[in-house]
């Protein structure tokens, strides 16, 4: 699965993340989902977290450093459910 999103900060946790608005429909669940994600050729394991009828994918500092992106940048995200 693939989607495009802008890196943002979650208003509750203040984590840097990407938001996937159609996630519940595509993942067929409103619960947490473990995934293998690829952003700009950087592969990592993460958990999509449900927030308000969609999911967020928190991005660690090491991921942001590797892809040379930060809040406000747009990224293409490829995911595979684990």
N, C-alpha and C positions, 0 to 999 in steps of 0.2 A: 504494500500500500504506500501511496505517496501523497504528500500534501505540502503546501507552501504556507509559511507563517512568518510573522515578525517576532523577533526575540523581544520579550517584555518582562516586566517584574510582576509576579503575582501579588495582588493587593493584600492578601491575608498573610502570606509567609515572607514576602519580599524576595523570594527566590527568583533568579533569572530563569526563564522558561519559554517554551513555545506553546501556544494554545491551538488545539484542533477542534474547531466548532462542530464538525460532522462526526466526531469520534464515536459517539454512542451508536449512531446508525451504522457506521462502518465496522466497528469492533463488536457490535451486537451485545454490548454490556455497558452498564453504568458503574462497574466496579473497577478496581485497580487491575492493570494489565502489564505483565512483564514483556519487554520487547527487546529486540536487537534493532538499534537505530543507526542510520548512516546520514551524516550531515557533511557535505563537502568532502567526501571520501574518508571521513573520520568515523570509524565504527565503534560503537560502545553499547553496553547493556544498561537498561534503565527501566523504570516503572512509570507508566502513564497513570496519573492520579486523577480521580474524578472530582470535578469542581463545577457545581451549578449546571448540570446537564451537559457537560462536555468534559474533556480531559486536558490536563497540562502535562508537559514533559519537562521536568526540571533539568537544567543544564549546569553541570559542574564547571568550576573555573578551569579545570584542565581541558575540558571539551572546548570551551570558548577560546582558550589560548591556542589550541590546536587548529581551530578553523578561522582564527583571526577575525572573530565577529563579537558583537556585544549588543546591548539593548538598542533597539531601533533598526537593526539590520534584518533583512529578509533572507530566509533560508529555505531550501528544499529539503524535506525530511522523508527518507525512506524507512519504513519499519517492517519488521517481521515479528509476528506474535510468537512467543516462546511457550 
